[in-house]
Amino acid sequence: MSDSKLTTSKANANYTEYCYYRLWIAAGASEGQAAAIARSASFADRQGKLSQGMGWLEVPYAAYMKGGLDFSASPEVTADGPGFTVIDGKGASGPYVLTLMAEAAIEKARTQGIAISFGGNHNDGGNFGNYAYMAYEEDMVGFTSNNSVPLASPFGGTELLLSCPPFDGIIPSGDEPPVWMSTKLAEFYDGDVGNAVRQGTKLKGKWAVDPETGELTDDVAKYAVPVEGGEFFGRVYAYTCGQQFENPRTYAQNLFNEGLTSIINPLGKLPWDILGEDGNDLTQFGKTPTVGGSFYMAINPAAFGDINKVKQKADAFVRKLKESNARPGKSIRVPSENGYKKLISQAEEVDVLDNYFAPFWKMCELEGLSKEQLEKDYAAGAEGWTSSFKS
């Protein structure tokens, strides 16, 4: 079964964002942290990123359950200069810290042209398109990533030592979709393992490495192990196999990204140090903050040129590509174009993977929230809550 066979159901975008917010308020998060987590997941829902929306909420919930996520934390700026900021997350949620990092870099880039933020000691950031897009909304370039617990093997190896990091970068545009790179720098996430277990899918390539024979397979479900305490999860799964890169180019990008997220980052931890004594035992995920390091760079083209010319050039570039000759039966688009169109359409309904609903409602139940009460509260005006997306 391929990923194209994954089953989904429709959900109201604003209502689900509200439910995400209420879950984290009930768990003890401040309004700022709850709103940041809810926006990150909802942004993914609205883009059509199936594994980064509702299901991703299991990632911070696992950390919250085990004590690696501290909602009482106050992130601290530990170093600051005209073109850089370093923020210690103190165990706070990833979306909250990444939002602070993005805001700091964007503000400094207004005058400096280029600015970078480094972060550490925080939890997974979720959908990094959300943070890159913050720069796009200010007519700037944004690119960003964090590393992760060990989810991939060195090229040719079997042992889990490397991250499967997100990597997002976006270029300002005018009327055309932006040049928007949104990718992961390995082949599969824990979410792909969860889908294999819950929906019977295979990986899109033979990337799972049998730890005993070294053979490659696309059948990852047989290596899946529930995260300790999260046996009801539908997305987050540990696994006992290695993960092989499709080609050495991705491997090289992964290693370079590690240089940015952890090696030059004064707060950064390498992947195998994130879980502490548990090393690469993924079943222990969440006992400590789940990220070793992160970065956010903002580039402001208006500081050294005419932003309107940049947008015109970006639009001309994209149009030229899309209007060029296509192969029979094919069409030409730019990366993330479909997600961008979904995002700006402000569609009322979004798709959510079916195996994510039950775990989400279970998390709500554990925090004293019923589906019926949330529906009632939302219909009554959502307690003054408003979506972070334009209506």
PAKEVEX-137265 format. One record per residue (C-alpha): residue in three letters; x, y, z. Coordinates in steps of 0.2 Angstrom, whole numbers. Example, Ala and Ser with C-alpha at 12.3 -4.5 7.8 and 13.67 -1.06 7.14 Angstrom:
{rest:ALA, u:62, v:-22, w:39}
{rest:SER, u:68, v:-5, w:36}
***
This chain:
{rest:MET, u:0, v:0, w:0}
{rest:SER, u:7, v:17, w:-5}
{rest:ASP, u:5, v:34, w:4}
{rest:SER, u:-7, v:38, w:-10}
{rest:LYS, u:-19, v:26, w:-2}
{rest:LEU, u:-19, v:34, w:15}
{rest:THR, u:-37, v:38, w:21}
{rest:THR, u:-42, v:55, w:27}
{rest:SER, u:-57, v:64, w:33}
{rest:LYS, u:-63, v:82, w:32}
{rest:ALA, u:-61, v:94, w:47}
{rest:ASN, u:-65, v:112, w:49}
{rest:ALA, u:-49, v:122, w:49}
{rest:ASN, u:-54, v:135, w:62}
{rest:TYR, u:-62, v:123, w:74}
{rest:THR, u:-48, v:111, w:74}
{rest:GLU, u:-36, v:125, w:78}
{rest:TYR, u:-47, v:130, w:92}
{rest:CYS, u:-47, v:112, w:99}
{rest:TYR, u:-28, v:112, w:97}
{rest:TYR, u:-27, v:128, w:108}
{rest:ARG, u:-39, v:122, w:121}
{rest:LEU, u:-29, v:105, w:123}
{rest:TRP, u:-13, v:115, w:127}
{rest:ILE, u:-22, v:127, w:139}
{rest:ALA, u:-29, v:112, w:148}
{rest:ALA, u:-12, v:105, w:149}
{rest:GLY, u:-6, v:120, w:158}
{rest:ALA, u:2, v:130, w:144}
{rest:SER, u:2, v:149, w:143}
{rest:GLU, u:-9, v:158, w:130}
{rest:GLY, u:7, v:162, w:120}
{rest:GLN, u:13, v:144, w:120}
{rest:ALA, u:-4, v:136, w:117}
{rest:ALA, u:-7, v:148, w:102}
{rest:ALA, u:10, v:145, w:95}
{rest:ILE, u:8, v:126, w:95}
{rest:ALA, u:-10, v:127, w:88}
{rest:ARG, u:-4, v:139, w:74}
{rest:SER, u:10, v:127, w:69}
{rest:ALA, u:-1, v:112, w:68}
{rest:SER, u:-15, v:122, w:59}
{rest:PHE, u:-3, v:129, w:47}
{rest:ALA, u:1, v:112, w:41}
{rest:ASP, u:-17, v:107, w:40}
{rest:ARG, u:-21, v:121, w:29}
{rest:GLN, u:-6, v:117, w:18}
{rest:GLY, u:-11, v:99, w:16}
{rest:LYS, u:4, v:93, w:26}
{rest:LEU, u:-4, v:77, w:33}
{rest:SER, u:9, v:72, w:45}
{rest:GLN, u:13, v:89, w:52}
{rest:GLY, u:-4, v:94, w:58}
{rest:MET, u:-16, v:85, w:70}
{rest:GLY, u:-4, v:70, w:71}
{rest:TRP, u:11, v:80, w:75}
{rest:LEU, u:3, v:86, w:91}
{rest:GLU, u:8, v:69, w:98}
{rest:VAL, u:26, v:74, w:97}
{rest:PRO, u:24, v:88, w:110}
{rest:TYR, u:12, v:78, w:120}
{rest:ALA, u:24, v:64, w:122}
{rest:ALA, u:37, v:77, w:129}
{rest:TYR, u:23, v:84, w:140}
{rest:MET, u:19, v:67, w:147}
{rest:LYS, u:37, v:63, w:151}
{rest:GLY, u:42, v:80, w:158}
{rest:GLY, u:53, v:85, w:143}
{rest:LEU, u:41, v:100, w:139}
{rest:ASP, u:40, v:113, w:152}
{rest:PHE, u:26, v:125, w:151}
{rest:SER, u:32, v:136, w:165}
{rest:ALA, u:48, v:140, w:156}
{rest:SER, u:53, v:157, w:151}
{rest:PRO, u:65, v:157, w:136}
{rest:GLU, u:81, v:167, w:139}
{rest:VAL, u:91, v:177, w:127}
{rest:THR, u:109, v:171, w:131}
{rest:ALA, u:118, v:181, w:118}
{rest:ASP, u:113, v:196, w:107}
{rest:GLY, u:121, v:207, w:94}
{rest:PRO, u:116, v:218, w:79}
{rest:GLY, u:114, v:203, w:67}
{rest:PHE, u:111, v:188, w:79}
{rest:THR, u:102, v:181, w:94}
{rest:VAL, u:104, v:166, w:104}
{rest:ILE, u:89, v:159, w:114}
{rest:ASP, u:89, v:146, w:127}
{rest:GLY, u:71, v:138, w:127}
{rest:LYS, u:73, v:132, w:144}
{rest:GLY, u:62, v:116, w:139}
{rest:ALA, u:48, v:126, w:131}
{rest:SER, u:38, v:121, w:116}
{rest:GLY, u:47, v:122, w:99}
{rest:PRO, u:34, v:133, w:91}
{rest:TYR, u:35, v:146, w:105}
{rest:VAL, u:54, v:147, w:104}
{rest:LEU, u:55, v:146, w:85}
{rest:THR, u:42, v:160, w:84}
{rest:LEU, u:53, v:171, w:96}
{rest:MET, u:68, v:166, w:85}
{rest:ALA, u:59, v:171, w:69}
{rest:GLU, u:53, v:188, w:76}
{rest:ALA, u:71, v:192, w:83}
{rest:ALA, u:79, v:188, w:66}
{rest:ILE, u:66, v:197, w:55}
{rest:GLU, u:67, v:213, w:66}
{rest:LYS, u:86, v:214, w:65}
{rest:ALA, u:86, v:210, w:47}
{rest:ARG, u:75, v:226, w:44}
{rest:THR, u:91, v:237, w:47}
{rest:GLN, u:105, v:224, w:46}
{rest:GLY, u:99, v:216, w:29}
{rest:ILE, u:104, v:198, w:36}
{rest:ALA, u:101, v:191, w:54}
{rest:ILE, u:101, v:174, w:62}
{rest:SER, u:94, v:167, w:77}
{rest:PHE, u:100, v:151, w:86}
{rest:GLY, u:90, v:141, w:98}
{rest:GLY, u:92, v:126, w:110}
{rest:ASN, u:85, v:117, w:124}
{rest:HIS, u:67, v:117, w:117}
{rest:ASN, u:56, v:104, w:109}
{rest:ASP, u:51, v:100, w:91}
{rest:GLY, u:46, v:115, w:81}
{rest:GLY, u:33, v:105, w:70}
{rest:ASN, u:29, v:113, w:53}
{rest:PHE, u:44, v:124, w:49}
{rest:GLY, u:34, v:131, w:34}
{rest:ASN, u:25, v:141, w:47}
{rest:TYR, u:41, v:150, w:53}
{rest:ALA, u:48, v:153, w:35}
{rest:TYR, u:32, v:161, w:30}
{rest:MET, u:33, v:174, w:44}
{rest:ALA, u:48, v:181, w:34}
{rest:TYR, u:38, v:180, w:18}
{rest:GLU, u:24, v:190, w:25}
{rest:GLU, u:37, v:204, w:28}
{rest:ASP, u:44, v:203, w:10}
{rest:MET, u:59, v:194, w:17}
{rest:VAL, u:68, v:177, w:14}
{rest:GLY, u:67, v:165, w:28}
{rest:PHE, u:75, v:149, w:30}
{rest:THR, u:76, v:138, w:46}
{rest:SER, u:78, v:120, w:53}
{rest:ASN, u:81, v:111, w:69}
{rest:ASN, u:89, v:94, w:72}
{rest:SER, u:81, v:79, w:80}
{rest:VAL, u:84, v:64, w:90}
{rest:PRO, u:92, v:50, w:80}
{rest:LEU, u:81, v:44, w:66}
{rest:ALA, u:93, v:41, w:52}
{rest:SER, u:109, v:31, w:49}
{rest:PRO, u:126, v:37, w:41}
{rest:PHE, u:126, v:33, w:22}
{rest:GLY, u:130, v:14, w:21}
{rest:GLY, u:127, v:12, w:40}
{rest:THR, u:114, v:3, w:51}
{rest:GLU, u:115, v:13, w:67}
{rest:LEU, u:103, v:27, w:71}
{rest:LEU, u:114, v:42, w:74}
{rest:LEU, u:108, v:57, w:63}
{rest:SER, u:93, v:68, w:62}
{rest:CYS, u:78, v:68, w:50}
{rest:PRO, u:77, v:87, w:50}
{rest:PRO, u:65, v:98, w:42}
{rest:PHE, u:72, v:112, w:31}
{rest:ASP, u:61, v:127, w:25}
{rest:GLY, u:66, v:142, w:14}
{rest:ILE, u:56, v:154, w:5}
{rest:ILE, u:59, v:169, w:-7}
{rest:PRO, u:48, v:184, w:-9}
{rest:SER, u:36, v:184, w:-23}
{rest:GLY, u:22, v:195, w:-31}
{rest:ASP, u:7, v:187, w:-40}
{rest:GLU, u:15, v:170, w:-43}
{rest:PRO, u:18, v:156, w:-30}
{rest:PRO, u:35, v:159, w:-21}
{rest:VAL, u:50, v:148, w:-23}
{rest:TRP, u:47, v:138, w:-7}
{rest:MET, u:58, v:124, w:-2}
{rest:SER, u:50, v:113, w:11}
{rest:THR, u:58, v:96, w:13}
{rest:LYS, u:65, v:84, w:25}
{rest:LEU, u:84, v:79, w:25}
{rest:ALA, u:81, v:60, w:27}
{rest:GLU, u:69, v:48, w:19}
{rest:PHE, u:56, v:45, w:33}
{rest:TYR, u:49, v:51, w:49}
{rest:ASP, u:42, v:42, w:64}
{rest:GLY, u:25, v:48, w:56}
{rest:ASP, u:28, v:37, w:41}
{rest:VAL, u:31, v:22, w:53}
{rest:GLY, u:14, v:26, w:62}
{rest:ASN, u:5, v:26, w:45}
{rest:ALA, u:13, v:10, w:41}
{rest:VAL, u:6, v:2, w:57}
{rest:ARG, u:-11, v:11, w:57}
{rest:GLN, u:-15, v:11, w:38}
{rest:GLY, u:-4, v:-3, w:31}
{rest:THR, u:7, v:8, w:20}
{rest:LYS, u:24, v:4, w:14}
{rest:LEU, u:39, v:17, w:12}
{rest:LYS, u:41, v:25, w:-5}
{rest:GLY, u:58, v:17, w:-6}
{rest:LYS, u:68, v:3, w:2}
{rest:TRP, u:75, v:14, w:16}
{rest:ALA, u:73, v:4, w:31}
{rest:VAL, u:89, v:-6, w:36}
{rest:ASP, u:87, v:-22, w:45}
{rest:PRO, u:98, v:-20, w:61}
{rest:GLU, u:104, v:-38, w:60}
{rest:THR, u:106, v:-42, w:41}
{rest:GLY, u:109, v:-24, w:34}
{rest:GLU, u:96, v:-28, w:21}
{rest:LEU, u:85, v:-14, w:14}
{rest:THR, u:66, v:-15, w:14}
{rest:ASP, u:51, v:-4, w:12}
{rest:ASP, u:41, v:-14, w:25}
{rest:VAL, u:45, v:-3, w:41}
{rest:ALA, u:29, v:-8, w:51}
{rest:LYS, u:38, v:-24, w:58}
{rest:TYR, u:51, v:-13, w:66}
{rest:ALA, u:39, v:-1, w:74}
{rest:VAL, u:38, v:0, w:93}
{rest:PRO, u:26, v:12, w:103}
{rest:VAL, u:34, v:26, w:112}
{rest:GLU, u:34, v:22, w:131}
{rest:GLY, u:17, v:29, w:138}
{rest:GLY, u:11, v:33, w:120}
{rest:GLU, u:4, v:16, w:115}
{rest:PHE, u:-12, v:25, w:109}
{rest:PHE, u:-3, v:37, w:97}
{rest:GLY, u:-7, v:36, w:79}
{rest:ARG, u:8, v:45, w:72}
{rest:VAL, u:23, v:45, w:85}
{rest:TYR, u:32, v:28, w:84}
{rest:ALA, u:49, v:22, w:89}
{rest:TYR, u:58, v:10, w:77}
{rest:THR, u:72, v:-3, w:79}
{rest:CYS, u:78, v:-2, w:61}
{rest:GLY, u:91, v:9, w:53}
{rest:GLN, u:87, v:22, w:40}
{rest:GLN, u:96, v:23, w:24}
{rest:PHE, u:98, v:39, w:13}
{rest:GLU, u:91, v:37, w:-5}
{rest:ASN, u:107, v:46, w:-11}
{rest:PRO, u:123, v:54, w:-5}
{rest:ARG, u:117, v:72, w:-9}
{rest:THR, u:103, v:71, w:4}
{rest:TYR, u:116, v:64, w:16}
{rest:ALA, u:128, v:78, w:13}
{rest:GLN, u:114, v:91, w:16}
{rest:ASN, u:109, v:82, w:32}
{rest:LEU, u:127, v:84, w:38}
{rest:PHE, u:128, v:102, w:33}
{rest:ASN, u:112, v:106, w:42}
{rest:GLU, u:119, v:98, w:58}
{rest:GLY, u:133, v:110, w:57}
{rest:LEU, u:120, v:124, w:57}
{rest:THR, u:108, v:118, w:70}
{rest:SER, u:120, v:110, w:83}
{rest:ILE, u:139, v:112, w:79}
{rest:ILE, u:141, v:131, w:77}
{rest:ASN, u:126, v:134, w:88}
{rest:PRO, u:132, v:138, w:106}
{rest:LEU, u:118, v:129, w:114}
{rest:GLY, u:117, v:114, w:101}
{rest:LYS, u:117, v:96, w:105}
{rest:LEU, u:122, v:82, w:93}
{rest:PRO, u:107, v:70, w:89}
{rest:TRP, u:114, v:56, w:100}
{rest:ASP, u:116, v:67, w:115}
{rest:ILE, u:98, v:74, w:115}
{rest:LEU, u:90, v:58, w:124}
{rest:GLY, u:104, v:59, w:136}
{rest:GLU, u:108, v:42, w:144}
{rest:ASP, u:95, v:34, w:133}
{rest:GLY, u:106, v:38, w:117}
{rest:ASN, u:96, v:32, w:102}
{rest:ASP, u:82, v:22, w:112}
{rest:LEU, u:68, v:31, w:103}
{rest:THR, u:55, v:23, w:115}
{rest:GLN, u:61, v:35, w:128}
{rest:PHE, u:57, v:50, w:117}
{rest:GLY, u:51, v:65, w:127}
{rest:LYS, u:60, v:63, w:143}
{rest:THR, u:71, v:78, w:139}
{rest:PRO, u:68, v:92, w:127}
{rest:THR, u:67, v:84, w:110}
{rest:VAL, u:78, v:96, w:100}
{rest:GLY, u:97, v:98, w:101}
{rest:GLY, u:98, v:115, w:91}
{rest:SER, u:89, v:126, w:79}
{rest:PHE, u:92, v:141, w:68}
{rest:TYR, u:82, v:154, w:59}
{rest:MET, u:90, v:166, w:46}
{rest:ALA, u:81, v:181, w:39}
{rest:ILE, u:87, v:191, w:23}
{rest:ASN, u:79, v:208, w:19}
{rest:PRO, u:81, v:211, w:1}
{rest:ALA, u:74, v:229, w:3}
{rest:ALA, u:90, v:233, w:14}
{rest:PHE, u:101, v:232, w:-2}
{rest:GLY, u:89, v:234, w:-17}
{rest:ASP, u:72, v:237, w:-23}
{rest:ILE, u:60, v:224, w:-16}
{rest:ASN, u:47, v:227, w:-31}
{rest:LYS, u:61, v:222, w:-43}
{rest:VAL, u:64, v:206, w:-33}
{rest:LYS, u:46, v:201, w:-33}
{rest:GLN, u:45, v:205, w:-52}
{rest:LYS, u:60, v:194, w:-55}
{rest:ALA, u:54, v:180, w:-44}
{rest:ASP, u:37, v:180, w:-53}
{rest:ALA, u:45, v:180, w:-70}
{rest:PHE, u:56, v:166, w:-65}
{rest:VAL, u:42, v:155, w:-59}
{rest:ARG, u:31, v:160, w:-75}
{rest:LYS, u:45, v:155, w:-86}
{rest:LEU, u:47, v:138, w:-78}
{rest:LYS, u:28, v:134, w:-78}
{rest:GLU, u:25, v:140, w:-96}
{rest:SER, u:40, v:129, w:-102}
{rest:ASN, u:36, v:113, w:-112}
{rest:ALA, u:30, v:99, w:-101}
{rest:ARG, u:32, v:80, w:-105}
{rest:PRO, u:17, v:71, w:-111}
{rest:GLY, u:4, v:69, w:-97}
{rest:LYS, u:14, v:80, w:-85}
{rest:SER, u:12, v:98, w:-79}
{rest:ILE, u:25, v:110, w:-72}
{rest:ARG, u:24, v:118, w:-55}
{rest:VAL, u:36, v:124, w:-42}
{rest:PRO, u:39, v:116, w:-25}
{rest:SER, u:26, v:119, w:-12}
{rest:GLU, u:14, v:127, w:-25}
{rest:ASN, u:-1, v:117, w:-20}
{rest:GLY, u:2, v:120, w:-2}
{rest:TYR, u:4, v:138, w:-5}
{rest:LYS, u:-13, v:139, w:-15}
{rest:LYS, u:-22, v:129, w:-1}
{rest:LEU, u:-15, v:141, w:12}
{rest:ILE, u:-20, v:157, w:4}
{rest:SER, u:-37, v:150, w:-2}
{rest:GLN, u:-42, v:151, w:17}
{rest:ALA, u:-53, v:135, w:14}
{rest:GLU, u:-65, v:131, w:28}
{rest:GLU, u:-61, v:112, w:27}
{rest:VAL, u:-44, v:103, w:28}
{rest:ASP, u:-39, v:85, w:26}
{rest:VAL, u:-34, v:75, w:42}
{rest:LEU, u:-27, v:57, w:42}
{rest:ASP, u:-40, v:45, w:49}
{rest:ASN, u:-27, v:37, w:61}
{rest:TYR, u:-25, v:54, w:70}
{rest:PHE, u:-42, v:58, w:76}
{rest:ALA, u:-44, v:45, w:90}
{rest:PRO, u:-27, v:49, w:98}
{rest:PHE, u:-31, v:67, w:97}
{rest:TRP, u:-47, v:65, w:106}
{rest:LYS, u:-39, v:53, w:119}
{rest:MET, u:-26, v:67, w:123}
{rest:CYS, u:-41, v:79, w:125}
{rest:GLU, u:-49, v:67, w:137}
{rest:LEU, u:-34, v:65, w:147}
{rest:GLU, u:-34, v:84, w:150}
{rest:GLY, u:-52, v:84, w:155}
{rest:LEU, u:-59, v:90, w:138}
{rest:SER, u:-73, v:81, w:129}
{rest:LYS, u:-77, v:82, w:111}
{rest:GLU, u:-95, v:87, w:115}
{rest:GLN, u:-89, v:101, w:127}
{rest:LEU, u:-77, v:108, w:114}
{rest:GLU, u:-90, v:108, w:101}
{rest:LYS, u:-102, v:117, w:112}
{rest:ASP, u:-89, v:130, w:118}
{rest:TYR, u:-84, v:134, w:100}
{rest:ALA, u:-102, v:136, w:94}
{rest:ALA, u:-105, v:148, w:109}
{rest:GLY, u:-91, v:159, w:103}
{rest:ALA, u:-75, v:150, w:108}
{rest:GLU, u:-72, v:160, w:124}
{rest:GLY, u:-66, v:175, w:114}
{rest:TRP, u:-53, v:165, w:105}
{rest:THR, u:-49, v:170, w:87}
{rest:SER, u:-40, v:160, w:74}
{rest:SER, u:-22, v:166, w:70}
{rest:PHE, u:-26, v:165, w:51}
{rest:LYS, u:-35, v:179, w:42}
{rest:SER, u:-54, v:176, w:40}
***
